[in-house]
Every structure is written in structure tokens, then in C-alpha cells.
Amino acid sequence: MTDPQQPSDPADRDSSSEPTAPITGLPDGARSVGGSWTPPSGQPPIPPNAIGPTAPRPKSVAAQNPAQNPAQSPAQGPVQPSQLHPQPVRQLPQQYAAPWAQRPQADQGAYGPAGQPNWGPQPTLPLHLGTASRRRSTVPGWLWPAVATLALFVGLAGGALGGAIQDSLAGSDEPGTGIESTGAQTDAPLPAANGSVAAVAEKLLPSTVQIVAEYQGESDGATGSGFVLDRSGHIVTNNHVVASAAEDDGSVEIVDQEGNHFTAEILGRSAVYDLAVLQVEGAKQLPPAALGSSTALNIGDPVVAFGAPLGLTSTVTAGIISARDRPVTTGDSADDASYINAVQTDAAINPGNSGGPLVDLQGRVIGVNSAIATTGGYGEAGNIGVGFAIPIEQVKVTVDQILKTGQARYPVIGAKVQTGGKTDEGAEISEVLPDSPAEEAGLKRGDVVTRIGEDRVTDGIALIVKIRTHQPGDRVDFTVERDGEQRQVSLTLDGEVG
């Protein structure tokens, strides 16, 4: 199979004719599967206030009693595949994609008209009560308990209102709210000492869904998996699960563990990172999965994969972390290629697991199942113990961008690199684009990048993957070989939407 070239900038992909490297670290001819699949069908009133200045004459002024109006405040079972027609693609294909968000103007403290003076006898106090004169209190005795009670009521009401506002924000699906504001969970549902896969399955199955999407005109042509992100109705899955439906404005729905079907809207997606976020009103009642960390795990640590392989909903498989930071590229062509700094696992992953969660034994999602490797034969499209998941760290970044803006951004340097063949000597730059970070940093055609920071770069795919673990605007150091000499180059990554 001839591998297509993958430029680091999508805008230059079409013009490139350089070969694209196969999945790094896999046997020659390794591929993912393809084919077709048919899934299962007050403010309180102001009291009168006596105003009575004493006059130096035997008459008194009656109190003016201003009055203020109170403020007006406004089941489905397993299905058998009809046929398999795997294609030489590098990702779990769409057709098997995983069946884996005043007050009214203050009352004018309008005082009524001033009271008219009422001249009458000047009251006097008997001297035996004291030499100092005593004025009667102008505030009624009943007012203070009333004010205290009202203050308590307002405090309680304010607290309740504040809590309601917070809950509303946590469940908001309005644009501009990121992953931290939508109710995503991070607390592990199981203790660190848990060693039971059954306990993990009990916690995660209610949070795992099957996805059925239109594919090439068929309403149920693509099936995949996903998981509940938060209590705002957001579902995470792979882009390739819903890409065809997105392009054709086709239907997408999810199926929960109980067999309930809900209509889904594609909120945003990233072909570069092979991730998509769905908005599903009915999913607000489903328990969100807890998000963990792939970097906290070691090679050999146990993991559990969830999804609907071959349309078999609520399937659980177990294995270990086989490798981390595995550079993997997926996609049929340069236009839909994704580069994954993958978590590799031997947990059984098959067509239909795409988009489903990979979980540690504390019940936290550490990756999104996205691709598998095969031995290359058209009839050998199933699991051979080499599956790949997008690390949850990248998932968090991309999903957060989609929730905030409806789209995702990825970093670029503004240069093309050779991706065909495997030399283990570095990534050779084949073209530097004008007015790009690469040009400004002094990179030239023929330069070989051997390191990014402290991380070794073995080939073009490894370079792209390492760059995409950063964010636009990050300052990155490159070690470059030119004419047999090493030099250090520092540049600020640019960004593009994709």
C-alpha cells in the first residue's frame, strides 16, 4: 500500500506528493479495518419616621410622615454482521465507528407630600424623672424583630438563588463554557486498591453509549461508541464515527445501556485529533464518566475497554497498557489523517469500539479508543491485541476548545516534512513555508529535526505528533542537524483550525 504524504499544515496537504509513513512501530502492511455494518435497530417598606424639631415657642411642629411604597421586584441485543468488507485504512472506520455544553427601577423612594404643621400644646416632662429631657423613640418596637426576620429570609433566599445559578452554570450548554464549567467529573469512583474489572464495569457501563450515524446516505450506516462527559448532555466520541453524517447533514443518535435512543447534535469536531463532541438532551440524565490521567499509569498496568464492537452493545474487555507515547497516524488520505501520541493496549478492540473509553481500575477514563492494527490482509480485520487510544490529556484540551468555541485548533510550524520510510535519524524538512514560524526561526529545506525539547524525534510522523502535543502559542526548542552540525532553534507555534 502506498502511503500518502502528510504535511504538517493541512493547507499544503493537497499539493504534496511525498509518501506517508505507516503506523510507527507496526509490521509492514499493518492497517486498521474498514467495511460496512448495519447496527441494531423585597425590599421592606420604610416605616413612618417622626420628624419634630423643637421650636422655641409654646407650640410644636407636627411630624412630617413621609411614606415610601415597598420596592416592586419583579433493549437491544447482540446482532450479527451481515458482511465485512474491510478497507486498507488506518483507523477504525466510520462504518464501524464506536456502536462507540432588577429590580424595577428602584422605587423612587417617593415620599408623599410633606404633612401640614399642626400647632398644639408643647409636651413637657416632669422634672422628677430627671434633669435631662427624654425624647420618645421614633422607631416602633415591633420593627426590629421584623427587620431581623426579613434579613434572615433574604439571606436564605439569596443563598438558594446563588446555588441555583451555580447549578445552572454547571449544566449550561451555552457557547463559551468550557470543560471545567459543564459538570465533568474527576473524582475516582473506585478506591486505589480496587482490582476488580467487574467493579469497573458496573461503574462505567451506564456512562458508555452506542452511536448510530448516517454513513454515505444510510441512516444507520456507521456505528461506534462514546461516553458521557458531564451532566450537560455532552458525549465524546471519535470524529470518524460521525464525519460522514456531519458532511451530509445526516442523522446521529445514541443508545444507552438500557436501550433508550436519543437524537444527537454534532457540537464540534476535530479531524486532526479524531475527536468529536455531541450534544444530547436525553444524556443529561446519564451518569458522567470520571476523567483520569494516562501519564499516571505505567506500562503493564491493567486497563478496561468499553464499547460496542461489531454492534455488540455494552461490551467490556480487559488488558494492560502495552506502550505509551506511540506515534500513530490514522485516516484514508492526507485530508483526513490524524496523528495520535497514542496509548497502546492489548485489551480487545474491534470495529465498533471507536470512541469508547479506555479506563483504569479506579474507573477513570484514561483514553479514547480510536484505532487498531492488523496484519494487512483484507480478511483479517479483527483484534490482534494491538489497539490505540487517544490520551485523555489531549481529549481534555480538544474537547474544552470545542465546548468554548465550537471548533478545535492545532499547532503548526509552517513546514513540510518527509513522512515516508523510517530512518530513526530524525525528521527531514522538505519545504519551509513563507512568513511561517519555521522561516522566522531560520529552518531550511534539508534540515533534520532530531529532538523537540528533551524528546527524541525519529521520523516525520514522530515530529508531527510531538508538535501536536503542544498548543498554539507555545515556545518550542528544536535540535536540528544541518551539514553535519547540530544547532538549537526556538520558535513559537502558530495555530490552525482542524
MARKERO-642235 format. One record per residue (C-alpha): x, y, z. Coordinates in steps of 0.1 Angstrom, whole numbers, plus 2048, in hexadecimal, padded with zeros to 3 digits. Example, Ala and Ser with C-alpha at 12.3 -4.5 7.8 and 13.67 -1.06 7.14 Angstrom:
<recs>
<rec <87B 7D3 84E>>,
<rec <889 7F5 847>>,
</recs>
This chain:
<recs>
<rec <800 800 800>>,
<rec <80D 822 7F6>>,
<rec <80D 83A 813>>,
<rec <802 85D 80C>>,
<rec <817 87B 817>>,
<rec <80B 88E 835>>,
<rec <816 8B2 837>>,
<rec <817 8C3 859>>,
<rec <7FF 8DD 84C>>,
<rec <7DE 8D1 83F>>,
<rec <7DD 8ED 826>>,
<rec <7FB 8DE 814>>,
<rec <7F0 8BA 814>>,
<rec <7E0 8B9 7F2>>,
<rec <7FF 8C6 7E1>>,
<rec <815 8AC 7F1>>,
<rec <81F 88D 7E0>>,
<rec <837 87F 7F9>>,
<rec <830 85D 809>>,
<rec <821 859 82B>>,
<rec <831 841 844>>,
<rec <81D 823 851>>,
<rec <813 821 875>>,
<rec <833 825 889>>,
<rec <83F 805 89A>>,
<rec <827 7EE 887>>,
<rec <830 7D3 86D>>,
<rec <830 7DD 849>>,
<rec <80E 7DC 83A>>,
<rec <7FD 7E1 85C>>,
<rec <7DB 7F2 858>>,
<rec <7BA 7F8 869>>,
<rec <79A 7EA 85D>>,
<rec <77E 7F6 847>>,
<rec <75D 7EA 839>>,
<rec <739 7EF 83E>>,
<rec <722 7E6 85B>>,
<rec <6FD 7E7 862>>,
<rec <6F7 7EE 888>>,
<rec <6D9 7E5 89D>>,
<rec <6BC 7F5 897>>,
<rec <682 9AC 9E5>>,
<rec <68D 9C5 9F2>>,
<rec <679 9CD A13>>,
<rec <663 9ED A15>>,
<rec <672 A0B A27>>,
<rec <65D A11 A47>>,
<rec <651 A34 A50>>,
<rec <66C A48 A5F>>,
<rec <662 A65 A77>>,
<rec <675 A85 A6F>>,
<rec <66E A9E A8B>>,
<rec <687 ABA A91>>,
<rec <680 ACC AB1>>,
<rec <675 AF0 AAD>>,
<rec <67E B0B AC6>>,
<rec <65A B14 ACA>>,
<rec <63D B03 ADC>>,
<rec <633 AF1 ABD>>,
<rec <641 AD2 AAB>>,
<rec <643 AC8 A87>>,
<rec <631 AA8 A80>>,
<rec <647 A8D A71>>,
<rec <649 A8A A4B>>,
<rec <642 A66 A43>>,
<rec <652 A5E A22>>,
<rec <644 A3D A14>>,
<rec <658 A27 9FC>>,
<rec <648 A0C 9E7>>,
<rec <657 9EA 9EB>>,
<rec <670 9E1 9CF>>,
<rec <660 9CE 9B3>>,
<rec <676 9B3 9A8>>,
<rec <66F 9A3 98D>>,
<rec <6B6 7E1 8F6>>,
<rec <6C6 7D7 8DE>>,
<rec <6DA 7B5 8DC>>,
<rec <6F8 7A9 8C8>>,
<rec <6F7 7AB 8A3>>,
<rec <70B 798 889>>,
<rec <71E 7A9 86E>>,
<rec <70E 7A5 84C>>,
<rec <72F 7A8 83A>>,
<rec <752 7B6 83F>>,
<rec <764 7C8 823>>,
<rec <782 7D6 835>>,
<rec <796 7F1 823>>,
<rec <7BA 7FA 828>>,
<rec <7B5 817 83F>>,
<rec <7C8 820 85E>>,
<rec <7AC 827 876>>,
<rec <78D 815 882>>,
<rec <778 820 864>>,
<rec <758 835 865>>,
<rec <742 818 85C>>,
<rec <74E 806 87B>>,
<rec <753 825 890>>,
<rec <74F 81F 8B4>>,
<rec <728 80F 8B8>>,
<rec <746 823 8CC>>,
<rec <71F 8E0 90B>>,
<rec <6AE 9BC 985>>,
<rec <69D 9C7 992>>,
<rec <685 9DC 983>>,
<rec <695 9FC 984>>,
<rec <699 A00 9A8>>,
<rec <67A A0E 9B6>>,
<rec <680 A31 9B6>>,
<rec <681 A32 9DB>>,
<rec <665 A4A 9D4>>,
<rec <65B A5C 9F2>>,
<rec <638 A69 9F3>>,
<rec <631 A8E 9F7>>,
<rec <63E A9D A17>>,
<rec <625 A9D A33>>,
<rec <616 ABE A3C>>,
<rec <620 ACE A5D>>,
<rec <609 AC8 A79>>,
<rec <60F AE1 A95>>,
<rec <605 AD4 AB8>>,
<rec <610 AD3 ADC>>,
<rec <636 ACD AE2>>,
<rec <639 AAC AF5>>,
<rec <64F AAE B15>>,
<rec <65F A94 B2B>>,
<rec <65C A94 B51>>,
<rec <67E A9F B60>>,
<rec <67D A83 B79>>,
<rec <685 A6B B5D>>,
<rec <6A6 A7B B57>>,
<rec <6B6 A9C B50>>,
<rec <6BD A92 B2C>>,
<rec <6A0 A92 B14>>,
<rec <697 A70 B04>>,
<rec <68A A6D AE1>>,
<rec <673 A51 AD9>>,
<rec <681 A37 AC0>>,
<rec <677 A3E A9C>>,
<rec <67A A19 A92>>,
<rec <65E A01 A9B>>,
<rec <668 9E4 AB1>>,
<rec <65A 9CA A9A>>,
<rec <671 9D5 A7D>>,
<rec <692 9C6 A89>>,
<rec <686 9A1 A8B>>,
<rec <675 9A6 A6A>>,
<rec <695 9B3 A5A>>,
<rec <6A9 996 A69>>,
<rec <691 97D A5C>>,
<rec <691 98D A3A>>,
<rec <6B7 98D A39>>,
<rec <6B8 968 A41>>,
<rec <69F 961 A25>>,
<rec <6B2 975 A0C>>,
<rec <6D2 964 A15>>,
<rec <6C3 942 A11>>,
<rec <6B3 94B 9F1>>,
<rec <6D3 95A 9E4>>,
<rec <6E6 93B 9EC>>,
<rec <6CD 925 9DA>>,
<rec <6CD 93C 9BC>>,
<rec <6F3 93C 9BB>>,
<rec <6F3 916 9BC>>,
<rec <6D9 914 9A1>>,
<rec <6EE 92C 98B>>,
<rec <70D 916 991>>,
<rec <6FA 8F7 988>>,
<rec <6ED 908 969>>,
<rec <710 912 95E>>,
<rec <71D 8EF 965>>,
<rec <703 8E0 94E>>,
<rec <704 8FB 934>>,
<rec <70A 8F2 910>>,
<rec <70E 916 904>>,
<rec <72D 91D 8EF>>,
<rec <749 92A 904>>,
<rec <747 911 920>>,
<rec <765 8FA 921>>,
<rec <76A 8D8 92F>>,
<rec <770 8E5 952>>,
<rec <74D 8F5 953>>,
<rec <737 8DA 945>>,
<rec <738 8C1 961>>,
<rec <754 8AA 956>>,
<rec <75F 892 971>>,
<rec <783 88A 97D>>,
<rec <77D 878 99E>>,
<rec <785 853 99A>>,
<rec <765 83E 9A0>>,
<rec <77A 821 9AE>>,
<rec <796 81F 9C7>>,
<rec <7BA 81C 9BD>>,
<rec <7BC 7F9 9CB>>,
<rec <7A0 7ED 9B3>>,
<rec <7AB 7CF 99E>>,
<rec <789 7C5 991>>,
<rec <780 7C9 96D>>,
<rec <75C 7C1 976>>,
<rec <75B 7E0 98D>>,
<rec <769 7F5 971>>,
<rec <74E 7E8 959>>,
<rec <732 7EF 972>>,
<rec <73D 813 974>>,
<rec <745 81A 950>>,
<rec <72B 808 93C>>,
<rec <70F 821 944>>,
<rec <726 83D 938>>,
<rec <72E 82B 917>>,
<rec <718 82F 8F8>>,
<rec <715 821 8D5>>,
<rec <714 83A 8B9>>,
<rec <701 834 899>>,
<rec <708 84D 87D>>,
<rec <700 852 859>>,
<rec <71B 846 841>>,
<rec <71B 84B 81C>>,
<rec <6F5 850 81B>>,
<rec <6EC 833 832>>,
<rec <6DC 840 852>>,
<rec <6EC 824 867>>,
<rec <70A 81E 852>>,
<rec <724 827 86D>>,
<rec <725 819 890>>,
<rec <73D 823 8AB>>,
<rec <740 82A 8D0>>,
<rec <744 848 8E7>>,
<rec <742 852 90C>>,
<rec <72F 86B 920>>,
<rec <745 889 928>>,
<rec <730 89D 940>>,
<rec <70D 8A5 94C>>,
<rec <708 8BE 930>>,
<rec <700 8A3 916>>,
<rec <722 8A2 905>>,
<rec <72F 881 8F6>>,
<rec <753 87B 8EB>>,
<rec <75A 865 8CD>>,
<rec <772 862 8AF>>,
<rec <76E 87A 892>>,
<rec <76F 85E 879>>,
<rec <750 850 889>>,
<rec <73B 86E 87F>>,
<rec <74F 87E 863>>,
<rec <739 872 847>>,
<rec <719 87D 859>>,
<rec <728 89F 860>>,
<rec <731 8A4 83C>>,
<rec <70F 899 82F>>,
<rec <6FB 8A9 84B>>,
<rec <6F0 885 853>>,
<rec <6E0 877 873>>,
<rec <6F3 86D 892>>,
<rec <6E5 85C 8B1>>,
<rec <6F1 84B 8D0>>,
<rec <6E5 82B 8E1>>,
<rec <6EB 828 907>>,
<rec <6F0 808 91B>>,
<rec <6CA 804 91F>>,
<rec <6C4 806 8FA>>,
<rec <6B5 829 8FA>>,
<rec <6BB 83D 8DA>>,
<rec <6C2 862 8DA>>,
<rec <6C8 87B 8BE>>,
<rec <6EA 88A 8BE>>,
<rec <6F8 8AB 8AF>>,
<rec <71C 8AE 8A5>>,
<rec <729 8CB 8BA>>,
<rec <74C 8CB 8AB>>,
<rec <767 8B4 89F>>,
<rec <78C 8B2 897>>,
<rec <799 89D 87A>>,
<rec <7BD 8A3 885>>,
<rec <7B8 894 8A7>>,
<rec <79C 87C 89C>>,
<rec <784 889 8B7>>,
<rec <760 896 8B7>>,
<rec <748 8A3 8D1>>,
<rec <722 89C 8CE>>,
<rec <706 8AF 8E0>>,
<rec <6EB 897 8EC>>,
<rec <6CE 8A4 901>>,
<rec <6C5 882 90D>>,
<rec <6E8 87B 919>>,
<rec <6E5 894 935>>,
<rec <6D5 878 94A>>,
<rec <6F2 861 944>>,
<rec <70F 85F 95D>>,
<rec <72F 86F 950>>,
<rec <750 85C 94F>>,
<rec <76D 868 964>>,
<rec <78B 875 952>>,
<rec <7AD 868 95D>>,
<rec <7D1 86A 950>>,
<rec <7E4 854 938>>,
<rec <805 861 944>>,
<rec <7FE 853 967>>,
<rec <7FF 830 959>>,
<rec <81C 81A 953>>,
<rec <822 801 937>>,
<rec <812 7E0 943>>,
<rec <7F7 7F1 958>>,
<rec <7D4 7E2 952>>,
<rec <7BA 7F4 93E>>,
<rec <796 7ED 933>>,
<rec <787 7F6 911>>,
<rec <762 7FD 90B>>,
<rec <74E 7FF 8EC>>,
<rec <739 7ED 8D2>>,
<rec <750 7D9 8BC>>,
<rec <73E 7CC 89D>>,
<rec <71E 7DA 8AB>>,
<rec <71F 7C6 8CB>>,
<rec <715 7E1 8E4>>,
<rec <722 7E4 907>>,
<rec <741 7CF 901>>,
<rec <75D 7CE 91A>>,
<rec <781 7C2 913>>,
<rec <7A0 7C3 929>>,
<rec <7C5 7C5 924>>,
<rec <7E4 7DA 92C>>,
<rec <7F6 7F9 921>>,
<rec <80D 7EB 906>>,
<rec <81F 80C 8FE>>,
<rec <81C 831 902>>,
<rec <824 84E 8EB>>,
<rec <821 838 8CD>>,
<rec <820 84E 8AD>>,
<rec <803 842 898>>,
<rec <7F3 850 879>>,
<rec <7D0 848 86E>>,
<rec <7BA 850 850>>,
<rec <7B5 847 82C>>,
<rec <7C6 865 81E>>,
<rec <7DA 884 827>>,
<rec <7B9 897 828>>,
<rec <7AB 883 846>>,
<rec <7CB 878 856>>,
<rec <7CE 879 87B>>,
<rec <7EE 877 88F>>,
<rec <7EC 867 8B1>>,
<rec <805 866 8CD>>,
<rec <7F3 846 8D7>>,
<rec <7EF 830 8F5>>,
<rec <7F4 80C 8E8>>,
<rec <7E0 7F0 8F8>>,
<rec <7DA 7CB 8F3>>,
<rec <7B6 7CD 8FF>>,
<rec <7A1 7C0 8E3>>,
<rec <796 7DD 8CD>>,
<rec <782 7D6 8AD>>,
<rec <76F 7EA 893>>,
<rec <753 7FB 8A7>>,
<rec <768 802 8C5>>,
<rec <772 824 8B6>>,
<rec <76B 841 8CD>>,
<rec <766 82B 8EC>>,
<rec <779 830 90C>>,
<rec <799 81F 917>>,
<rec <798 81F 93D>>,
<rec <7AF 818 95B>>,
<rec <7A5 802 978>>,
<rec <799 820 98C>>,
<rec <77F 825 972>>,
<rec <78E 844 962>>,
<rec <790 84A 93C>>,
<rec <7B5 84B 931>>,
<rec <7AF 84A 90C>>,
<rec <797 848 8EE>>,
<rec <79A 828 8DA>>,
<rec <7A1 833 8B6>>,
<rec <7B5 81B 8A1>>,
<rec <7C1 7F7 89E>>,
<rec <7DD 7E6 88A>>,
<rec <7D8 7C8 874>>,
<rec <7F0 7B1 862>>,
<rec <7E6 7C0 841>>,
<rec <7CF 7A7 832>>,
<rec <7AC 7B1 827>>,
<rec <79D 794 83A>>,
<rec <7B0 79B 859>>,
<rec <79E 7BA 866>>,
<rec <799 7AF 88A>>,
<rec <7AC 7B4 8AA>>,
<rec <7D0 7A7 8AC>>,
<rec <7D8 7B7 8CE>>,
<rec <7E5 7D8 8C0>>,
<rec <7CD 7F4 8C6>>,
<rec <7D2 819 8CA>>,
<rec <7C1 834 8DF>>,
<rec <7C3 85A 8DF>>,
<rec <7D2 865 901>>,
<rec <7B8 876 917>>,
<rec <7CF 894 91B>>,
<rec <7CB 89C 8F6>>,
<rec <7A6 894 8F8>>,
<rec <7A1 8AD 914>>,
<rec <7B3 8C9 900>>,
<rec <7A0 8C3 8E0>>,
<rec <77E 8BE 8F0>>,
<rec <783 8DE 904>>,
<rec <78A 8F1 8E4>>,
<rec <76B 8E3 8D3>>,
<rec <755 8EB 8F1>>,
<rec <761 90F 8F2>>,
<rec <762 917 8CD>>,
<rec <753 8FB 8BA>>,
<rec <774 8F2 8A9>>,
<rec <796 8E6 8B2>>,
<rec <7B9 8F4 8AA>>,
<rec <7D9 8E2 8A5>>,
<rec <7FD 8EE 8A4>>,
<rec <813 8F1 884>>,
<rec <836 8FD 87C>>,
<rec <830 905 858>>,
<rec <845 8EB 848>>,
<rec <841 8CA 836>>,
<rec <854 8AB 841>>,
<rec <85C 889 831>>,
<rec <845 86E 83F>>,
<rec <84D 851 828>>,
<rec <865 837 834>>,
<rec <875 832 856>>,
<rec <898 83D 85C>>,
<rec <899 842 882>>,
<rec <8B0 85F 87B>>,
<rec <897 87C 87E>>,
<rec <87D 88F 86A>>,
<rec <88A 89F 84A>>,
<rec <87A 8C0 840>>,
<rec <870 8C0 81B>>,
<rec <862 8E3 819>>,
<rec <860 902 82E>>,
<rec <842 918 828>>,
<rec <846 93E 825>>,
<rec <83D 954 842>>,
<rec <83B 936 859>>,
<rec <849 92F 87C>>,
<rec <862 917 86B>>,
<rec <86F 932 853>>,
<rec <871 94C 86F>>,
<rec <885 933 884>>,
<rec <89E 92D 867>>,
<rec <894 909 85F>>,
<rec <89D 8FE 83B>>,
<rec <895 8E3 823>>,
<rec <8AB 8C5 82A>>,
<rec <8AE 8CC 850>>,
<rec <8A8 8AD 865>>,
<rec <896 8B1 886>>,
<rec <8A3 898 89F>>,
<rec <893 8A5 8BF>>,
<rec <877 8BA 8CC>>,
<rec <881 8C6 8EF>>,
<rec <88F 8A7 8FF>>,
<rec <87A 88F 8EA>>,
<rec <88A 87C 8CE>>,
<rec <87C 87E 8AB>>,
<rec <881 860 895>>,
<rec <86D 869 876>>,
<rec <854 880 867>>,
<rec <835 870 878>>,
<rec <846 873 899>>,
<rec <84E 898 893>>,
<rec <82A 8A0 88B>>,
<rec <81D 88C 8A9>>,
<rec <835 89D 8C0>>,
<rec <82B 8C0 8B3>>,
<rec <806 8B8 8B7>>,
<rec <80B 8B0 8DC>>,
<rec <811 8D5 8E0>>,
<rec <7F9 8F3 8DB>>,
<rec <7FA 910 8C3>>,
<rec <80F 92C 8D3>>,
<rec <826 914 8E5>>,
<rec <84B 91B 8E2>>,
<rec <85D 8FB 8D7>>,
<rec <882 8F3 8D4>>,
<rec <88F 8DE 8B7>>,
<rec <8B0 8CB 8B3>>,
<rec <8B9 8CD 88E>>,
<rec <8D4 8BD 87A>>,
<rec <8E1 8D1 85B>>,
<rec <900 8C8 847>>,
<rec <90B 8B0 862>>,
<rec <908 8CA 87E>>,
<rec <8EF 8CC 89A>>,
<rec <8DE 8ED 8A2>>,
<rec <8C2 8F8 8B9>>,
<rec <8A3 90A 8AB>>,
<rec <887 919 8BF>>,
<rec <866 923 8B0>>,
<rec <842 92C 8BB>>,
<rec <828 914 8AD>>,
<rec <80D 922 897>>,
<rec <7E9 914 897>>,
<rec <7CF 908 87E>>,
<rec <7AB 8FC 881>>,
<rec <7A6 8D7 87B>>,
</recs>
